[in-house]
Amino acid sequence: MATMRDPFAPPPDDPRRQFRDLEATLLRCPRCAAAVPVRKRLLLVLPEGDKFEYVCVRCSATCGTKIERPPPVALRL
Ligand SMILES: [Zn+2]
């Protein structure tokens, strides 16, 4: 009930954990006209994957979006 779990933190055995390394990156912000640190925000859950947007930490402009497709599961099991 009082679990303060980060919704963006998958369990350690989640294959999507690898994406966390890519999130600590700089993107070019159209408003700041510079590479800025960005925050990742879940926008939509689509059938083909989760759609995230990257938001500038300075001015909150959207710097980009990405759809993270879930890895193919159990196709070979
Ligand atoms: Zn900005």
PDB file of the backbone (N, CA, C, O) and the ligand in Angstrom, with CONECT records:
HET     ZN  A 101       1
ATOM      1  N   MET A   1       0.845  -1.203   0.000  1.00  0.00           N
ATOM      2  CA  MET A   1       0.000   0.000   0.000  1.00  0.00           C
ATOM      3  C   MET A   1       0.868   1.236   0.000  1.00  0.00           C
ATOM      4  O   MET A   1       0.685   2.131  -0.825  1.00  0.00           O
ATOM      5  N   ALA A   2       1.808   1.290   0.918  1.00  0.00           N
ATOM      6  CA  ALA A   2       2.681   2.464   0.996  1.00  0.00           C
ATOM      7  C   ALA A   2       3.970   2.247   0.215  1.00  0.00           C
ATOM      8  O   ALA A   2       5.027   2.768   0.570  1.00  0.00           O
ATOM      9  N   THR A   3       3.862   1.479  -0.837  1.00  0.00           N
ATOM     10  CA  THR A   3       5.069   1.206  -1.613  1.00  0.00           C
ATOM     11  C   THR A   3       5.394   2.404  -2.494  1.00  0.00           C
ATOM     12  O   THR A   3       4.605   2.780  -3.361  1.00  0.00           O
ATOM     13  N   MET A   4       6.540   2.989  -2.270  1.00  0.00           N
ATOM     14  CA  MET A   4       6.946   4.152  -3.064  1.00  0.00           C
ATOM     15  C   MET A   4       7.763   3.691  -4.266  1.00  0.00           C
ATOM     16  O   MET A   4       8.959   3.962  -4.366  1.00  0.00           O
ATOM     17  N   ARG A   5       7.117   3.018  -5.138  1.00  0.00           N
ATOM     18  CA  ARG A   5       7.858   2.448  -6.251  1.00  0.00           C
ATOM     19  C   ARG A   5       7.823   3.397  -7.441  1.00  0.00           C
ATOM     20  O   ARG A   5       6.776   3.919  -7.823  1.00  0.00           O
ATOM     21  N   ASP A   6       8.995   3.599  -8.006  1.00  0.00           N
ATOM     22  CA  ASP A   6       9.095   4.422  -9.198  1.00  0.00           C
ATOM     23  C   ASP A   6       8.409   3.703 -10.353  1.00  0.00           C
ATOM     24  O   ASP A   6       8.808   2.599 -10.723  1.00  0.00           O
ATOM     25  N   PRO A   7       7.378   4.324 -10.925  1.00  0.00           N
ATOM     26  CA  PRO A   7       6.664   3.646 -12.016  1.00  0.00           C
ATOM     27  C   PRO A   7       7.541   3.426 -13.235  1.00  0.00           C
ATOM     28  O   PRO A   7       7.226   2.586 -14.078  1.00  0.00           O
ATOM     29  N   PHE A   8       8.635   4.167 -13.342  1.00  0.00           N
ATOM     30  CA  PHE A   8       9.525   4.000 -14.487  1.00  0.00           C
ATOM     31  C   PHE A   8      10.637   3.005 -14.192  1.00  0.00           C
ATOM     32  O   PHE A   8      11.496   2.761 -15.040  1.00  0.00           O
ATOM     33  N   ALA A   9      10.627   2.445 -13.024  1.00  0.00           N
ATOM     34  CA  ALA A   9      11.680   1.499 -12.680  1.00  0.00           C
ATOM     35  C   ALA A   9      11.152   0.084 -12.794  1.00  0.00           C
ATOM     36  O   ALA A   9      10.471  -0.413 -11.897  1.00  0.00           O
ATOM     37  N   PRO A  10      11.467  -0.552 -13.892  1.00  0.00           N
ATOM     38  CA  PRO A  10      11.025  -1.935 -14.026  1.00  0.00           C
ATOM     39  C   PRO A  10      11.795  -2.834 -13.065  1.00  0.00           C
ATOM     40  O   PRO A  10      12.862  -2.461 -12.578  1.00  0.00           O
ATOM     41  N   PRO A  11      11.264  -3.988 -12.802  1.00  0.00           N
ATOM     42  CA  PRO A  11      12.002  -4.926 -11.956  1.00  0.00           C
ATOM     43  C   PRO A  11      13.321  -5.299 -12.614  1.00  0.00           C
ATOM     44  O   PRO A  11      13.458  -5.198 -13.833  1.00  0.00           O
ATOM     45  N   PRO A  12      14.291  -5.730 -11.816  1.00  0.00           N
ATOM     46  CA  PRO A  12      15.639  -5.960 -12.355  1.00  0.00           C
ATOM     47  C   PRO A  12      15.689  -6.975 -13.486  1.00  0.00           C
ATOM     48  O   PRO A  12      16.598  -6.939 -14.316  1.00  0.00           O
ATOM     49  N   ASP A  13      14.730  -7.867 -13.522  1.00  0.00           N
ATOM     50  CA  ASP A  13      14.770  -8.867 -14.589  1.00  0.00           C
ATOM     51  C   ASP A  13      13.960  -8.452 -15.811  1.00  0.00           C
ATOM     52  O   ASP A  13      13.774  -9.242 -16.736  1.00  0.00           O
ATOM     53  N   ASP A  14      13.482  -7.219 -15.811  1.00  0.00           N
ATOM     54  CA  ASP A  14      12.743  -6.726 -16.957  1.00  0.00           C
ATOM     55  C   ASP A  14      13.714  -6.394 -18.092  1.00  0.00           C
ATOM     56  O   ASP A  14      14.663  -5.636 -17.896  1.00  0.00           O
ATOM     57  N   PRO A  15      13.480  -6.955 -19.262  1.00  0.00           N
ATOM     58  CA  PRO A  15      14.406  -6.669 -20.378  1.00  0.00           C
ATOM     59  C   PRO A  15      14.468  -5.192 -20.732  1.00  0.00           C
ATOM     60  O   PRO A  15      15.450  -4.722 -21.307  1.00  0.00           O
ATOM     61  N   ARG A  16      13.425  -4.471 -20.388  1.00  0.00           N
ATOM     62  CA  ARG A  16      13.419  -3.036 -20.731  1.00  0.00           C
ATOM     63  C   ARG A  16      14.359  -2.230 -19.855  1.00  0.00           C
ATOM     64  O   ARG A  16      14.565  -1.040 -20.090  1.00  0.00           O
ATOM     65  N   ARG A  17      14.930  -2.870 -18.847  1.00  0.00           N
ATOM     66  CA  ARG A  17      15.837  -2.156 -17.964  1.00  0.00           C
ATOM     67  C   ARG A  17      16.987  -1.544 -18.751  1.00  0.00           C
ATOM     68  O   ARG A  17      17.532  -0.513 -18.359  1.00  0.00           O
ATOM     69  N   GLN A  18      17.351  -2.167 -19.845  1.00  0.00           N
ATOM     70  CA  GLN A  18      18.479  -1.661 -20.628  1.00  0.00           C
ATOM     71  C   GLN A  18      18.213  -0.237 -21.126  1.00  0.00           C
ATOM     72  O   GLN A  18      19.150   0.525 -21.363  1.00  0.00           O
ATOM     73  N   PHE A  19      16.950   0.116 -21.281  1.00  0.00           N
ATOM     74  CA  PHE A  19      16.649   1.440 -21.806  1.00  0.00           C
ATOM     75  C   PHE A  19      16.991   2.540 -20.807  1.00  0.00           C
ATOM     76  O   PHE A  19      17.166   3.701 -21.176  1.00  0.00           O
ATOM     77  N   ARG A  20      17.081   2.157 -19.544  1.00  0.00           N
ATOM     78  CA  ARG A  20      17.354   3.193 -18.558  1.00  0.00           C
ATOM     79  C   ARG A  20      18.712   3.830 -18.789  1.00  0.00           C
ATOM     80  O   ARG A  20      18.919   4.995 -18.450  1.00  0.00           O
ATOM     81  N   ASP A  21      19.626   3.084 -19.357  1.00  0.00           N
ATOM     82  CA  ASP A  21      20.930   3.661 -19.645  1.00  0.00           C
ATOM     83  C   ASP A  21      20.832   4.744 -20.710  1.00  0.00           C
ATOM     84  O   ASP A  21      21.622   5.688 -20.730  1.00  0.00           O
ATOM     85  N   LEU A  22      19.851   4.592 -21.594  1.00  0.00           N
ATOM     86  CA  LEU A  22      19.734   5.540 -22.689  1.00  0.00           C
ATOM     87  C   LEU A  22      18.993   6.803 -22.263  1.00  0.00           C
ATOM     88  O   LEU A  22      18.967   7.796 -22.990  1.00  0.00           O
ATOM     89  N   GLU A  23      18.402   6.751 -21.095  1.00  0.00           N
ATOM     90  CA  GLU A  23      17.579   7.890 -20.706  1.00  0.00           C
ATOM     91  C   GLU A  23      18.408   9.023 -20.122  1.00  0.00           C
ATOM     92  O   GLU A  23      17.987  10.180 -20.147  1.00  0.00           O
ATOM     93  N   ALA A  24      19.569   8.700 -19.603  1.00  0.00           N
ATOM     94  CA  ALA A  24      20.419   9.744 -19.035  1.00  0.00           C
ATOM     95  C   ALA A  24      21.195  10.397 -20.161  1.00  0.00           C
ATOM     96  O   ALA A  24      22.416  10.273 -20.259  1.00  0.00           O
ATOM     97  N   THR A  25      20.463  11.088 -20.999  1.00  0.00           N
ATOM     98  CA  THR A  25      21.088  11.635 -22.190  1.00  0.00           C
ATOM     99  C   THR A  25      20.629  13.064 -22.404  1.00  0.00           C
ATOM    100  O   THR A  25      19.715  13.549 -21.738  1.00  0.00           O
ATOM    101  N   LEU A  26      21.271  13.716 -23.331  1.00  0.00           N
ATOM    102  CA  LEU A  26      20.888  15.079 -23.668  1.00  0.00           C
ATOM    103  C   LEU A  26      20.168  15.071 -25.005  1.00  0.00           C
ATOM    104  O   LEU A  26      20.554  14.371 -25.941  1.00  0.00           O
ATOM    105  N   LEU A  27      19.123  15.858 -25.066  1.00  0.00           N
ATOM    106  CA  LEU A  27      18.440  16.048 -26.334  1.00  0.00           C
ATOM    107  C   LEU A  27      18.437  17.530 -26.657  1.00  0.00           C
ATOM    108  O   LEU A  27      18.552  18.382 -25.776  1.00  0.00           O
ATOM    109  N   ARG A  28      18.303  17.811 -27.938  1.00  0.00           N
ATOM    110  CA  ARG A  28      18.287  19.208 -28.344  1.00  0.00           C
ATOM    111  C   ARG A  28      16.894  19.775 -28.106  1.00  0.00           C
ATOM    112  O   ARG A  28      15.903  19.277 -28.641  1.00  0.00           O
ATOM    113  N   CYS A  29      16.837  20.805 -27.309  1.00  0.00           N
ATOM    114  CA  CYS A  29      15.556  21.450 -27.031  1.00  0.00           C
ATOM    115  C   CYS A  29      15.316  22.546 -28.055  1.00  0.00           C
ATOM    116  O   CYS A  29      16.178  23.401 -28.257  1.00  0.00           O
ATOM    117  N   PRO A  30      14.162  22.535 -28.700  1.00  0.00           N
ATOM    118  CA  PRO A  30      13.876  23.557 -29.719  1.00  0.00           C
ATOM    119  C   PRO A  30      13.755  24.950 -29.123  1.00  0.00           C
ATOM    120  O   PRO A  30      14.007  25.949 -29.797  1.00  0.00           O
ATOM    121  N   ARG A  31      13.370  25.009 -27.864  1.00  0.00           N
ATOM    122  CA  ARG A  31      13.155  26.330 -27.265  1.00  0.00           C
ATOM    123  C   ARG A  31      14.454  26.891 -26.685  1.00  0.00           C
ATOM    124  O   ARG A  31      14.741  28.082 -26.812  1.00  0.00           O
ATOM    125  N   CYS A  32      15.233  26.018 -26.046  1.00  0.00           N
ATOM    126  CA  CYS A  32      16.511  26.463 -25.486  1.00  0.00           C
ATOM    127  C   CYS A  32      17.594  26.540 -26.562  1.00  0.00           C
ATOM    128  O   CYS A  32      18.629  27.174 -26.359  1.00  0.00           O
ATOM    129  N   ALA A  33      17.354  25.895 -27.703  1.00  0.00           N
ATOM    130  CA  ALA A  33      18.349  25.842 -28.771  1.00  0.00           C
ATOM    131  C   ALA A  33      19.676  25.329 -28.255  1.00  0.00           C
ATOM    132  O   ALA A  33      20.741  25.853 -28.580  1.00  0.00           O
ATOM    133  N   ALA A  34      19.584  24.299 -27.449  1.00  0.00           N
ATOM    134  CA  ALA A  34      20.786  23.705 -26.885  1.00  0.00           C
ATOM    135  C   ALA A  34      20.456  22.276 -26.479  1.00  0.00           C
ATOM    136  O   ALA A  34      19.294  21.883 -26.369  1.00  0.00           O
ATOM    137  N   ALA A  35      21.517  21.520 -26.263  1.00  0.00           N
ATOM    138  CA  ALA A  35      21.318  20.170 -25.734  1.00  0.00           C
ATOM    139  C   ALA A  35      21.069  20.280 -24.249  1.00  0.00           C
ATOM    140  O   ALA A  35      21.855  20.874 -23.511  1.00  0.00           O
ATOM    141  N   VAL A  36      19.970  19.703 -23.825  1.00  0.00           N
ATOM    142  CA  VAL A  36      19.562  19.841 -22.434  1.00  0.00           C
ATOM    143  C   VAL A  36      19.257  18.469 -21.857  1.00  0.00           C
ATOM    144  O   VAL A  36      18.917  17.542 -22.592  1.00  0.00           O
ATOM    145  N   PRO A  37      19.377  18.341 -20.553  1.00  0.00           N
ATOM    146  CA  PRO A  37      18.885  17.112 -19.916  1.00  0.00           C
ATOM    147  C   PRO A  37      17.373  17.046 -20.037  1.00  0.00           C
ATOM    148  O   PRO A  37      16.688  18.066 -19.972  1.00  0.00           O
ATOM    149  N   VAL A  38      16.872  15.865 -20.210  1.00  0.00           N
ATOM    150  CA  VAL A  38      15.430  15.710 -20.413  1.00  0.00           C
ATOM    151  C   VAL A  38      14.854  14.747 -19.388  1.00  0.00           C
ATOM    152  O   VAL A  38      15.537  13.877 -18.847  1.00  0.00           O
ATOM    153  N   ARG A  39      13.604  14.939 -19.156  1.00  0.00           N
ATOM    154  CA  ARG A  39      12.835  14.012 -18.335  1.00  0.00           C
ATOM    155  C   ARG A  39      11.979  13.155 -19.244  1.00  0.00           C
ATOM    156  O   ARG A  39      11.465  13.619 -20.261  1.00  0.00           O
ATOM    157  N   LYS A  40      11.835  11.915 -18.868  1.00  0.00           N
ATOM    158  CA  LYS A  40      11.022  11.008 -19.663  1.00  0.00           C
ATOM    159  C   LYS A  40       9.641  10.904 -19.047  1.00  0.00           C
ATOM    160  O   LYS A  40       9.494  10.758 -17.833  1.00  0.00           O
ATOM    161  N   ARG A  41       8.642  10.980 -19.890  1.00  0.00           N
ATOM    162  CA  ARG A  41       7.278  10.941 -19.385  1.00  0.00           C
ATOM    163  C   ARG A  41       6.444   9.999 -20.244  1.00  0.00           C
ATOM    164  O   ARG A  41       6.481  10.061 -21.473  1.00  0.00           O
ATOM    165  N   LEU A  42       5.707   9.144 -19.589  1.00  0.00           N
ATOM    166  CA  LEU A  42       4.843   8.219 -20.329  1.00  0.00           C
ATOM    167  C   LEU A  42       3.633   8.972 -20.849  1.00  0.00           C
ATOM    168  O   LEU A  42       2.892   9.593 -20.087  1.00  0.00           O
ATOM    169  N   LEU A  43       3.448   8.906 -22.149  1.00  0.00           N
ATOM    170  CA  LEU A  43       2.320   9.593 -22.765  1.00  0.00           C
ATOM    171  C   LEU A  43       1.136   8.663 -22.967  1.00  0.00           C
ATOM    172  O   LEU A  43       0.026   8.928 -22.504  1.00  0.00           O
ATOM    173  N   LEU A  44       1.396   7.581 -23.660  1.00  0.00           N
ATOM    174  CA  LEU A  44       0.311   6.689 -24.066  1.00  0.00           C
ATOM    175  C   LEU A  44       0.784   5.256 -23.998  1.00  0.00           C
ATOM    176  O   LEU A  44       1.967   4.960 -24.165  1.00  0.00           O
ATOM    177  N   VAL A  45      -0.146   4.388 -23.754  1.00  0.00           N
ATOM    178  CA  VAL A  45       0.152   2.965 -23.884  1.00  0.00           C
ATOM    179  C   VAL A  45      -0.563   2.480 -25.135  1.00  0.00           C
ATOM    180  O   VAL A  45      -1.789   2.393 -25.186  1.00  0.00           O
ATOM    181  N   LEU A  46       0.242   2.169 -26.136  1.00  0.00           N
ATOM    182  CA  LEU A  46      -0.302   1.765 -27.424  1.00  0.00           C
ATOM    183  C   LEU A  46      -0.148   0.267 -27.608  1.00  0.00           C
ATOM    184  O   LEU A  46       0.659  -0.375 -26.934  1.00  0.00           O
ATOM    185  N   PRO A  47      -0.933  -0.287 -28.532  1.00  0.00           N
ATOM    186  CA  PRO A  47      -0.780  -1.736 -28.775  1.00  0.00           C
ATOM    187  C   PRO A  47       0.641  -2.097 -29.193  1.00  0.00           C
ATOM    188  O   PRO A  47       1.120  -3.189 -28.888  1.00  0.00           O
ATOM    189  N   GLU A  48       1.316  -1.186 -29.891  1.00  0.00           N
ATOM    190  CA  GLU A  48       2.662  -1.502 -30.370  1.00  0.00           C
ATOM    191  C   GLU A  48       3.745  -1.132 -29.390  1.00  0.00           C
ATOM    192  O   GLU A  48       4.926  -1.378 -29.637  1.00  0.00           O
ATOM    193  N   GLY A  49       3.351  -0.538 -28.274  1.00  0.00           N
ATOM    194  CA  GLY A  49       4.368  -0.198 -27.278  1.00  0.00           C
ATOM    195  C   GLY A  49       3.955   1.003 -26.455  1.00  0.00           C
ATOM    196  O   GLY A  49       2.883   1.575 -26.653  1.00  0.00           O
ATOM    197  N   ASP A  50       4.818   1.374 -25.534  1.00  0.00           N
ATOM    198  CA  ASP A  50       4.545   2.537 -24.697  1.00  0.00           C
ATOM    199  C   ASP A  50       5.158   3.761 -25.349  1.00  0.00           C
ATOM    200  O   ASP A  50       6.326   3.748 -25.738  1.00  0.00           O
ATOM    201  N   LYS A  51       4.375   4.811 -25.467  1.00  0.00           N
ATOM    202  CA  LYS A  51       4.884   6.035 -26.073  1.00  0.00           C
ATOM    203  C   LYS A  51       5.324   6.995 -24.985  1.00  0.00           C
ATOM    204  O   LYS A  51       4.551   7.354 -24.098  1.00  0.00           O
ATOM    205  N   PHE A  52       6.582   7.403 -25.072  1.00  0.00           N
ATOM    206  CA  PHE A  52       7.141   8.333 -24.103  1.00  0.00           C
ATOM    207  C   PHE A  52       7.463   9.643 -24.787  1.00  0.00           C
ATOM    208  O   PHE A  52       7.726   9.687 -25.989  1.00  0.00           O
ATOM    209  N   GLU A  53       7.439  10.708 -24.010  1.00  0.00           N
ATOM    210  CA  GLU A  53       7.964  11.958 -24.532  1.00  0.00           C
ATOM    211  C   GLU A  53       9.093  12.417 -23.627  1.00  0.00           C
ATOM    212  O   GLU A  53       9.108  12.135 -22.429  1.00  0.00           O
ATOM    213  N   TYR A  54      10.019  13.117 -24.215  1.00  0.00           N
ATOM    214  CA  TYR A  54      11.155  13.656 -23.488  1.00  0.00           C
ATOM    215  C   TYR A  54      10.968  15.151 -23.342  1.00  0.00           C
ATOM    216  O   TYR A  54      10.793  15.878 -24.320  1.00  0.00           O
ATOM    217  N   VAL A  55      11.009  15.591 -22.091  1.00  0.00           N
ATOM    218  CA  VAL A  55      10.680  16.975 -21.776  1.00  0.00           C
ATOM    219  C   VAL A  55      11.913  17.672 -21.221  1.00  0.00           C
ATOM    220  O   VAL A  55      12.587  17.152 -20.333  1.00  0.00           O
ATOM    221  N   CYS A  56      12.194  18.832 -21.744  1.00  0.00           N
ATOM    222  CA  CYS A  56      13.311  19.651 -21.284  1.00  0.00           C
ATOM    223  C   CYS A  56      13.138  19.991 -19.800  1.00  0.00           C
ATOM    224  O   CYS A  56      12.066  20.423 -19.376  1.00  0.00           O
ATOM    225  N   VAL A  57      14.196  19.792 -19.023  1.00  0.00           N
ATOM    226  CA  VAL A  57      14.075  20.079 -17.600  1.00  0.00           C
ATOM    227  C   VAL A  57      14.100  21.585 -17.336  1.00  0.00           C
ATOM    228  O   VAL A  57      13.725  22.028 -16.251  1.00  0.00           O
ATOM    229  N   ARG A  58      14.533  22.362 -18.308  1.00  0.00           N
ATOM    230  CA  ARG A  58      14.601  23.809 -18.087  1.00  0.00           C
ATOM    231  C   ARG A  58      13.276  24.488 -18.398  1.00  0.00           C
ATOM    232  O   ARG A  58      12.762  25.267 -17.595  1.00  0.00           O
ATOM    233  N   CYS A  59      12.729  24.187 -19.571  1.00  0.00           N
ATOM    234  CA  CYS A  59      11.559  24.955 -20.018  1.00  0.00           C
ATOM    235  C   CYS A  59      10.351  24.059 -20.266  1.00  0.00           C
ATOM    236  O   CYS A  59       9.292  24.553 -20.655  1.00  0.00           O
ATOM    237  N   SER A  60      10.485  22.762 -20.050  1.00  0.00           N
ATOM    238  CA  SER A  60       9.377  21.826 -20.204  1.00  0.00           C
ATOM    239  C   SER A  60       8.876  21.687 -21.633  1.00  0.00           C
ATOM    240  O   SER A  60       7.766  21.204 -21.855  1.00  0.00           O
ATOM    241  N   ALA A  61       9.681  22.105 -22.601  1.00  0.00           N
ATOM    242  CA  ALA A  61       9.300  21.865 -23.982  1.00  0.00           C
ATOM    243  C   ALA A  61       9.536  20.399 -24.319  1.00  0.00           C
ATOM    244  O   ALA A  61      10.420  19.749 -23.762  1.00  0.00           O
ATOM    245  N   THR A  62       8.727  19.898 -25.240  1.00  0.00           N
ATOM    246  CA  THR A  62       8.912  18.520 -25.678  1.00  0.00           C
ATOM    247  C   THR A  62      10.077  18.453 -26.647  1.00  0.00           C
ATOM    248  O   THR A  62      10.085  19.129 -27.676  1.00  0.00           O
ATOM    249  N   CYS A  63      11.055  17.636 -26.312  1.00  0.00           N
ATOM    250  CA  CYS A  63      12.248  17.515 -27.147  1.00  0.00           C
ATOM    251  C   CYS A  63      12.174  16.316 -28.080  1.00  0.00           C
ATOM    252  O   CYS A  63      12.953  16.216 -29.027  1.00  0.00           O
ATOM    253  N   GLY A  64      11.269  15.433 -27.824  1.00  0.00           N
ATOM    254  CA  GLY A  64      11.159  14.278 -28.692  1.00  0.00           C
ATOM    255  C   GLY A  64      10.250  13.240 -28.079  1.00  0.00           C
ATOM    256  O   GLY A  64       9.898  13.309 -26.902  1.00  0.00           O
ATOM    257  N   THR A  65       9.875  12.272 -28.902  1.00  0.00           N
ATOM    258  CA  THR A  65       9.038  11.186 -28.424  1.00  0.00           C
ATOM    259  C   THR A  65       9.639   9.872 -28.885  1.00  0.00           C
ATOM    260  O   THR A  65      10.429   9.822 -29.827  1.00  0.00           O
ATOM    261  N   LYS A  66       9.259   8.848 -28.221  1.00  0.00           N
ATOM    262  CA  LYS A  66       9.779   7.533 -28.572  1.00  0.00           C
ATOM    263  C   LYS A  66       8.746   6.496 -28.200  1.00  0.00           C
ATOM    264  O   LYS A  66       8.083   6.608 -27.169  1.00  0.00           O
ATOM    265  N   ILE A  67       8.608   5.490 -29.035  1.00  0.00           N
ATOM    266  CA  ILE A  67       7.771   4.345 -28.691  1.00  0.00           C
ATOM    267  C   ILE A  67       8.688   3.185 -28.348  1.00  0.00           C
ATOM    268  O   ILE A  67       9.495   2.738 -29.164  1.00  0.00           O
ATOM    269  N   GLU A  68       8.544   2.719 -27.140  1.00  0.00           N
ATOM    270  CA  GLU A  68       9.314   1.561 -26.711  1.00  0.00           C
ATOM    271  C   GLU A  68       8.470   0.327 -26.922  1.00  0.00           C
ATOM    272  O   GLU A  68       7.468   0.107 -26.240  1.00  0.00           O
ATOM    273  N   ARG A  69       8.884  -0.452 -27.856  1.00  0.00           N
ATOM    274  CA  ARG A  69       8.135  -1.681 -28.117  1.00  0.00           C
ATOM    275  C   ARG A  69       8.507  -2.722 -27.088  1.00  0.00           C
ATOM    276  O   ARG A  69       9.680  -2.887 -26.754  1.00  0.00           O
ATOM    277  N   PRO A  70       7.518  -3.418 -26.592  1.00  0.00           N
ATOM    278  CA  PRO A  70       7.843  -4.511 -25.681  1.00  0.00           C
ATOM    279  C   PRO A  70       8.608  -5.577 -26.436  1.00  0.00           C
ATOM    280  O   PRO A  70       8.333  -5.823 -27.610  1.00  0.00           O
ATOM    281  N   PRO A  71       9.550  -6.204 -25.789  1.00  0.00           N
ATOM    282  CA  PRO A  71      10.328  -7.236 -26.476  1.00  0.00           C
ATOM    283  C   PRO A  71       9.431  -8.403 -26.842  1.00  0.00           C
ATOM    284  O   PRO A  71       8.490  -8.711 -26.110  1.00  0.00           O
ATOM    285  N   PRO A  72       9.698  -9.042 -27.934  1.00  0.00           N
ATOM    286  CA  PRO A  72       8.909 -10.229 -28.302  1.00  0.00           C
ATOM    287  C   PRO A  72       9.032 -11.273 -27.215  1.00  0.00           C
ATOM    288  O   PRO A  72      10.129 -11.660 -26.812  1.00  0.00           O
ATOM    289  N   VAL A  73       7.889 -11.712 -26.757  1.00  0.00           N
ATOM    290  CA  VAL A  73       7.878 -12.597 -25.599  1.00  0.00           C
ATOM    291  C   VAL A  73       7.369 -13.965 -26.017  1.00  0.00           C
ATOM    292  O   VAL A  73       6.371 -14.086 -26.729  1.00  0.00           O
ATOM    293  N   ALA A  74       8.065 -14.982 -25.566  1.00  0.00           N
ATOM    294  CA  ALA A  74       7.566 -16.350 -25.643  1.00  0.00           C
ATOM    295  C   ALA A  74       7.320 -16.825 -27.071  1.00  0.00           C
ATOM    296  O   ALA A  74       6.543 -17.752 -27.297  1.00  0.00           O
ATOM    297  N   LEU A  75       7.981 -16.191 -28.025  1.00  0.00           N
ATOM    298  CA  LEU A  75       7.777 -16.662 -29.381  1.00  0.00           C
ATOM    299  C   LEU A  75       8.469 -17.992 -29.606  1.00  0.00           C
ATOM    300  O   LEU A  75       8.042 -18.795 -30.436  1.00  0.00           O
ATOM    301  N   ARG A  76       9.524 -18.215 -28.871  1.00  0.00           N
ATOM    302  CA  ARG A  76      10.307 -19.432 -29.097  1.00  0.00           C
ATOM    303  C   ARG A  76      10.151 -20.412 -27.952  1.00  0.00           C
ATOM    304  O   ARG A  76      10.857 -21.418 -27.892  1.00  0.00           O
ATOM    305  N   LEU A  77       9.250 -20.132 -27.061  1.00  0.00           N
ATOM    306  CA  LEU A  77       9.024 -21.080 -25.983  1.00  0.00           C
ATOM    307  C   LEU A  77       7.888 -22.002 -26.412  1.00  0.00           C
ATOM    308  O   LEU A  77       7.505 -22.900 -25.662  1.00  0.00           O
TER     309      LEU A  77
HETATM  310 ZN    ZN A 101      14.251  23.855 -23.131  1.00  0.00          ZN2+
END
